[in-house]
Amino acid sequence: MPGVIEWPAKLKGGRAIDAAISTDDLLPTIVAATGAALPKDRPLDGENVLPLLEGASAARSGPLYFRSLLRQNSSGWEAGEGKQSAIMDGKWKLISVDNDRTFALYDLDQDPRETTDLAAKEPKRVEQMKKLLADRLASFASSAKGDDYRSNNPATTPREGS
């Protein structure tokens, strides 16, 4: 999905950036742009993409991760129970649309329309990317339960003996 970022005092206009950027990148990027300190009481899902925006870098430093519900049917927007997951790392995209039972691998530089699944030809890459994805999904689940915050918040940290 295309996006527009405008900051005339800092960013040169009229440029297109090919690297993928996520809304997860907003917090670390804004913090870097303002010179503030990143929060240390939780993991951050995104990364500072200010070097990309400024033209100092052409690529992300790490992968992008996605997890969402599948639509229940092709004509409506009601979410079903099925989940889809993906990881994009450089030119590679690993995706599952069946609750992480099977995966397809695409080289987005050579195949931007994702027509040729390379999973069988790149089993080592598939396993490496599946591990990264599984670790991030576990982090998402931990965050959703509030585990990232309990140990840093005395009001929510269980007391000894309770």
N, C-alpha and C positions, 0 to 999 in steps of 0.2 A: 504494500500500500504506500503510495507516495506521500511525502510529508514536506512541509515548508518550515524552515527556521529562519527568522529574520532578527538580526542584531547588528545594525549598521555600524555601531561604534566598535565592534569586535570582529565581526565576520565579513569577509569579502563576499559580495553578492554575485549572483549569476552563475554559481557553480552547481554541478550535480555530483552527488556522492553515491557511488555504487554500493558501498557497504551497508548491510542491514543494521538498522538501529531500532531499539524497542522502547516502549514507555518505561520499562524497567531501568533504562539508562538515564532517565530524567533526574532522579535524586543525585546519583554520584556526579553527573555532569554539572548540574546547577551548583552543587556544593563546591566543585572544583572551580567553576567560573567565579564564584563569590569569594573564594579563599577561605571558606569556613571549613570546619573539621567534620569528617564523616562520622556518623554515629558508630560507636563501638559496642553497642549493646545488642546487636543483631547482625545476622548475615545479610548482605545486599545481593539481590538477584541480578542487578545490572552492573554496567561498568561506565567509567568516565569516558565519554566519546568526544570530549572537547578537542583532542588532537585530530580527530577525523573532521570535525566541523571547521577547524582552523586550517586544514590542509597540511598539517604536519605529519599525518599518517594516512595510509590508504586502506588500512584493514583494522578490524577489531582486534583486541588482544585475547579475547576468549569467545567461546560459542554463545549462541542464543538458544534458549530453551522455550518450548511451548507445551501447554497441556490444556485441553479444552474438551467440552462435551460435544459429541456429534449431534447434528440435527436429527430429529426423529424421522423426518421424511424429506424428500427433495423439494416439495412444494411449500413447506411451512418452516417457520423458524423455531418451533418448539424443540427444546433440547431433549434428546433421548438419554438413555443410561450409558450408552457407549462412550468411550473416551478416545481421543486421538492425542498423540504425543509426537514431538519432533525436536530435533537438535540440528542447528545449522552451524557448521564450523568451517569457516573459509568457503571454499567452493562446494563443500559436501553438505548434503541434507539427508538425514536419516529420519524416516517417518513411519508411524504405525497408526492405522485407523481402526484397529480391532482390539483395543484394551491391551496393547503391548504384547500380543501373541505373535504377530508376524511384523516384519520390518522391510521397508524398501529403502534403497540407497540411490541417491542421484548426484551426479556431477553437474551442478548448476551452471558452471561456465560453459560446458559442452552441450548441456541439455536443460535449458531454463524452463521448458514446459513439462519437465519431469515425465518423459515418455519411455525412458529406458532404465529399468531397475538393474543396478550393478551389484546388488547384495551378494549374489552367488560368485561374482568375480572378485569381490573385495571382502572376504569373510573376516579377516583380521581387523580391518577398519570398522566393519559393522560391530564387532564385539567391543572394540574400544569405545565407539560412540554410544553403544547401548549401556555400557558401564557408566559413562559420564551422565547420560540421561537418567539412569536409575538413581544415581547419587543425587542429582538435582531434584528429581521427583520426590525422593525421601526428604530432602530439605524443605520442599514446598509443603509436604504433609506435616512436617514438624512445625513449620511456621503457622499453618492453618489451625493446629491444635494450641498454639500459643507457647509452645515449648521454647522458642527463641527468646522470649521475654520473661518467663517466670523466674529464671535464676538471677536476673538483674533487677527485679522489682520486689522489694521486701513485702509489699502488700499481697502479692500473689505467690510468693515462695512459701511452701509448706514449712511449718516450724517442726523442730525435732520432737518426736513423740506424738505428732498428730497424724 
